[in-house]
Amino acid sequence: MIIKRYIVSNMNEAMTRIRYELGKDAVIISQRKIKKPGLMGFFSKKVIEVTAAVENNKKKEEDMTESIEAIKKLMKQDGTIDSADISVPKKEKVTILREKEVYKPESQAMQSKQVDLYKEMQEMKNMLGNILDKSQGLTETGVKSDLVSKLEDNDVNDKAIKKILSHMEIQGEDLEEKEKARYAIESMISESDVKMEGSVVLVGPTGVGKTTTIAKLAGRLSLLEKKKVGLITIDTYRIGAVEQLKTYADIMNIPFKVVFTIKEMEAAVEAMSDCDVILIDTTGRSSKNAMQISELRAFVEKVNTDNIHLVISCTTKNKDIDSIVEGYKQLKYNNVIITKLDETQSYGSIINILEIAKKPISFITTGQNVPDDIRKPSTKEISNLILGEDSIC
């Protein structure tokens, strides 16, 4: 962990310098008004001293090691603290210099210097302790805050919680904790601005509701937005999948084609070239099966589109989200559709999915009704769900 102090005229200047030098993950530890250093500072208005910190990466840890080695040399010269009293930080745990049980300064000046140095080290120790507590969402008594408990109960994973808390630390002190959390969550979510036109491909594992989502999109686009829509499916493996989508196509009176081979895919897309939107349903594949994903990629590449949506269920376990999101990156999806929000009461997986995927969210689905139960969510709606302020059912 690296700590820096800044002398600035206002908090805007502090925020700019902190983000530039330490990055967006930096947190503000303390701020106070002080006089400018030097004689001239006595007659000028007060400035703000801001202390900020950011977690160590390998290079920062090496820099900290060098700094502590320099302190060790200074301490040895003074004879107040030996090398055993100084520890190099490892991972997130930091050990600060501790007071010598007995020491006898040789002079009053030396005594004053040692006292000041010890006070400064104690202050640093307290600041580092506060950083660790805040990064873990602990209160001053060492217990988890209500906010962290609520996020955990809503299945938000540890990594996302840590990022939310880091975002909260760089916000103004005048905001309530809940509002800080809301702004932090909203800043971590991107709303998709993709236009539903041309060829649109939906990919994802089995059981997430791709076919039903395709039908909802087709109904929304054809019945509500009055666009000419075509349907293509390559999901010939799942029993009843073709019949299900064909039934929807017949009801909405839109063209429908089934594709068995890669050659047929190109021909099917060409046959629907007069459509405003061509929605393409794909076979559910295991993200762990590289061969199946490669086979699916060959079909998707024949469509020649960059409008590809990963469909994933809100009920997916946190342990499985990572493998699904990472496994499907081969297909170069650029949006995420999260389904089955009506089948759960904890919505933390939404932020978990978006944090891992690093892609905007285009739609959510909230039931089985076609075409009603699909919509574009706002960041405010998602933050309300994650904070337990709202629910789907």
N, C-alpha and C positions, 0 to 999 in steps of 0.2 A: 504494500500500500504506500502511496506517495502523497505527501501533504505539502500544500503551498499556501503562502499568505500573500494577500494583495492589498495594497493601499490605493484606494480609488475614491473618486468624488461622489459616485452614486452607484446603486445596485445594477443598473443597466450596463455600466462599464465593467462591473465585476463579472456579470453573467457572460458578457462577450469574451472577456479574457479567459475565464475559466473554461468555457466551451472550446475556445481555440487551442488552449494549451493542454488541458486535461481531457477534453472530449465530452460527449453528451452524457456519459455515465458518471461524471463527477458529482459529488454531493457537497453541499455547504455545511460545514460543521458549526461555525459560529460567525457572528458579525457584531462589531461594536464601533462606536464613534471614538476617535482619538484625535489628538493634536498632531499636526505634521511634525516629523522629526526635525531637529535643528532649532536654532534660535528664531528663525523667521516663522516657524510653525507656531510660536507662542502668540503671534499677533494675527494669525490667519484663522479662518473658520475651520471647524473640525472636518476631518475626512473619515472615511469608513475603512476599517480593517476587516477584511473577509478572509476566513480560513476555509479552504476547500481540500477535498481528498478524492482519490480515485484508486481503485484496486490495482494491485501490482500485476504486470505481466512479467515475463522473464527479464526483460531489459531493465524495468523499473526495480525489480528485486536486486539486480546486480548493482544499480545505482545506490539503493538503500544500504547494501552491504558496504560499499565504499564509504558512504557517509558515516556509518557506524564505526568502521575501522578508524576513521579520522577522529571521532569522538573518543575512541579507546586510547589513542595516542595522547590526546589532550588530558584525559583522566589520569593516565599513567604519570604524565609530567607533574600534575597537581598532587598525585599520591592519594587522592580521595577515594577512587573506585578502581578496583583491579579488573582485568579482562574477564574474569568469571561472572562479573555483574552485568555483562552486556551480551545480548543474544540477537542473532540475525533472524528477521521474520521468516517464517515458513508457512507457505500457503496463506491462509487468512488469519493465523494466530500471530500476534506480535508481542514480544516480551520487551518491556522498557527497562532502562536502568533502575535499579532499586537502591534505596538509601543504605549507606554503610552503617552498621550497628553502632560502631564507635569510631569517631575520628577526632583528631586534635589539630586544628589549624595552627600554623606557625605564626600567623599575624592576623590583626583585625581585618586588614584588606583582603587577605586570603580567605578568611572566614566569610566575609560578605560576598565574595565572588562565588564561593562554594554554595552558600545558601541560595543565591540567585539562580545558579545553575541547577540546583536540585529542584527549586520551585518550577523552573521551566520544564524540566524533565517530567515532573509530576503532572503538569498541565498537559504535556504531550500525551502522557499515558491516559489521562482522563478523556482527551479528545479521541484517541484511537479506540478506547473502550466504547465511547458513544457511537463511533462509526460502525463498529461491529454489531452493536445492539440494534442500531437503526437499520442496518442492512439485513438483519434477521427479523425485523419487525418486533423487537422486544421493547417493553416499557421500561421506565426507570427502575422498577422493582425486579426486572429480569424475566417477566412473564410475557407471553405473546399478547399483542394488542388485539382488540376486538376486530379490527379490520383484517388482520392476518388470519385470525380464526375463521372469519366469515369467508375469506377467499379460499382457504383450505377446505372448508365445508362445501364450497361450490366447485371443488375439484380443479382449482387453478394450481398448476404445478409449481414447484419451488423456484424454478428458473424465471417463470413469468412473474411470480410474486416479488422476487428480488428486483426485477426490472421496474415493476410498478413502484416499489418503495424508493428506488433510486430517482425516478422521475419526480416523485413527490418531494424529495429533498431539495430540489432546485426551484421549487415554486415559492411564491410569496408567503410570508408568515401570517398574513391577514386572512387566509383561506382556511375553512374548516377541513378536517381530515378527509371527510367523505367527498368534498368537492375536489380536493387534491387528487384523491384516488380516481375520481371520475375523469378529470382532465388527463391523468397519466394513462389510463386505459384507452381513452379516445385517441391519444397521441400515438399509441401502438397499433392502431387499426387503420387500414386504408380502405376506402370505399371504391369499388371498381367503377370506372367510367366507360367500360367496354360497350360498344354498340352491338346489338343482336342483329347482325346482318351477314350475308354470305354464308359460308360453311361454319357451323358451330359444333364442336366435338365435346362430348362428355365422357370422361374416363374415371375409373375408380374401382375399388375392390367389390366383391360380391356382397349383396345384401344391404347396400347403402341407399337404394332407391333411385338408381339412375333412370330406369325405364319410366317410372312414375313421374320423375322430375322432367324428363323429356316431354311427356304428355302434357304436363302443366305448362311448360314453356310454349309448346305448340298451341295450346288453347289460349294462352295469354296473348301471343303474337298474332294468331289468326282471328280470334273472336273479338278481342279487345282493341288491338292495335291495327286490325284490318290489313295485315301483311299476308302475302302469298307464301305459304310455308310448305316445305317438303320434308318427309321423314325417311331416314335410312337406318337400318339396323344391321349390325354384324354379329349380334348376340344370338347365334344359332345353337349355342351349347346348352343354354338353360331351357328346360321344358316349359312351354307356354309363353316364353318371352315374345316370340314373333307374333303369336295370336293376340297377345295383350296389346301390343303397339298397333297392330293392324286394326283392331277393334276401335281404338281411339282415332286412328286415321279415318276410318269409315264414318264415324260419328261426326267428325269435324270436316269431312269431305276434302281431305288434303291427300296429295300423292304419297305413295309409300313403296319402298323397295327393300328387298332383303339381299344382302351381299354375302357370298360364301368365299370368294377369293379376292386377292389383291387386284387382279385385272378387272373384276366386276365393280370394284369400288370406284375406279376412275370413270367407268362408263355410267354408273349410277349418278355420280355428281354432275357429269356432263348432261345427262338426260333431264336434270332438274335445274339447269342453268337459268331458266326463266323465273325461278322462285326468288323472293327477297331474302329468305332465310332457309337454309338446309340444316336441319337438326339431325345429328348422327349419334346413335346409341351404340356403345361398344360393349364387348364382353367383359364381365368382371374377372379380373386376374389377381392372383396373389402377388403382392409386392416383393415377396421373398423369392419368387420364381423368375430368374433373369431371362430364361428362354421364352416364357410366356409374355413377359413385358416386351421383349425384342420383337416378338411376332406381332403384338398389338401396335408397336411403334411403326412397323412396316405399313399397316393399314392407315394409320393416322397421317403418315408422311405423304401418302397418295392423295389425301384430301387437299394438301397444300394450303393450310390455314394456320394462323397464329392465334385463332380464337378457340382456345382449348381450356376447358374447365375441369378441375379435379373435384369430384363429388365424394364427400366423406361425411359419415354420420356423426351427429353430436353425441351419440351414445358410445362412440369408440373409446376403449380404455386408453388412458394416457400412455401406457407402455407400448401400445400398438400404433399410436399416432405417428411417432417418429419414423418407424419402418415404412408405413404407408406413404407418408409425405415424401420421404427420401427416395423410396423405391420408384415412385411414379415421376420423379423429376426427369427421367430419361425421355418422357413424352413431351417435355417442354410446355407444361401447362402454365398459363399466365393469370388464372383466376381460380377462386375456390368457391364452391357451393356447399353449404353445410345443411344437412338434412335431419329430419326426425327430431326437431326441437320439441315437438309435442310428446315425445316418448321419454322425456327426462325432466327432472326438477333441478338439476345442477348443470349450469351452462358454462362452467370454467373451461371445458374442452374447446370452446370457440376461440378464446385467446391463446390457448395452447397450440391449436392447429395453425392459426395465423402467424404466431411467433416462429414456428418451425418452418412453415412454408415460405414466409416472407413475400406473400402475394396478397393482392386485395381480395375482398369478399364481394362476390357478385350477387348471390341470392341466398336466402334461407327458405327452407320448407317447414311448414308447421302443421301438417296433417295429410290426409289421403284425398281430400276433395280436389278434383280437377275442374277448372284451372285455378281455383281460388287460393289454395294454401301454398302460395309461393310469392315472395316479394323481395325487393331490394331493401336491406336493413340500413339504418343510419348508425353512425358510431355511438350516438346517444342511446339508441335502443339497445345496442349490444352492451354498453357499459352498465345500463340499468339491470340487464339480465345477470351480468357477472357479479354485480354488487348486491344482488338479491332484492333490488327495488321493484322488479317487475317479473312476471312469469308468462309463459305462453298459454298455459291452461289453468 
